[in-house]
Amino acid sequence: MTDDLAAPSLPGASALADDPEEKFTDQGRVGYGRLGRFSPLALGLLLVLVVGGIWWIQRDERLVGPVPGRAIGEIAPDVSLTLLDGSPLRLAELRGSVVVLNFWASWCAPCREEMPELQSYWNDVQRNGEKTVIVGVGVRTDVDADARALVAEGGFTYPIGRDNDTQQPGIGPVEAAFGVPSAYPSTVVIRPDGVMHGFHLGPLTAERVRWLVDEARQSSA
């Protein structure tokens, strides 16, 4: 079996193998092996492109993609949510503000790390009088007592509700309406005109939330 996978012999290969010092010297040269066809300049440019690509992906939150099951540029579904204090919230009534719709669960470690960041940004919004609303949507599969305990212990004051206004098993109606995957935290950003601007999977920092909100606001101007 190993004979079938043997590498083709090269001139001087046996001599090179017999001289460990020479072998080490060759391996230390730039362009040794499979990359030997590239010059040091080409390798440097390739490295710059790779690093630049990683930076750009981390910078542009929307590269995660559109809302699953929905398309960027569509009007967001008009959903309703009962907040933890018992008051109703209807998404259509938030027109004129950028809406950050954040799906979370108490058993989700990244969600627990993200919520203080959302609260920090919410404090800035309240202090500056910005037209931005963060809405926390506790997923239906969470335990109600655990979700409420997390919110109380964290002192989170932005609007938070539970997506359990249904008798049907599985995901809640808000999560179903947006087609959000069962992976948390997931965040949908909605422009002031009610159009879905972007989707982010994974935890956000306060700084990145602001970047997304500013971009959504500018795109609807």
MOKA-V70242 format. One record per run of one state. SS is the DSSP state (h for helix, s for strand, l for the rest). FROM is the first residue (numbers start at 1). TO is the last residue. Records with the same first field share a line. If there is no record, write none. Layout:
SS=FROM-TO + FROM-TO
//
This chain:
l=1-2 + 6-12 + 19-19 + 28-32 + 38-39 + 60-60 + 65-74 + 76-79 + 84-87 + 95-97 + 105-108 + 129-131 + 139-143 + 155-158 + 163-172 + 179-185 + 191-194 + 202-205 + 220-221
h=3-5 + 13-18 + 20-27 + 33-37 + 40-59 + 61-64 + 91-94 + 109-128 + 144-154 + 173-178 + 206-219
s=75-75 + 80-83 + 88-90 + 98-104 + 132-138 + 159-162 + 186-190 + 195-201
//
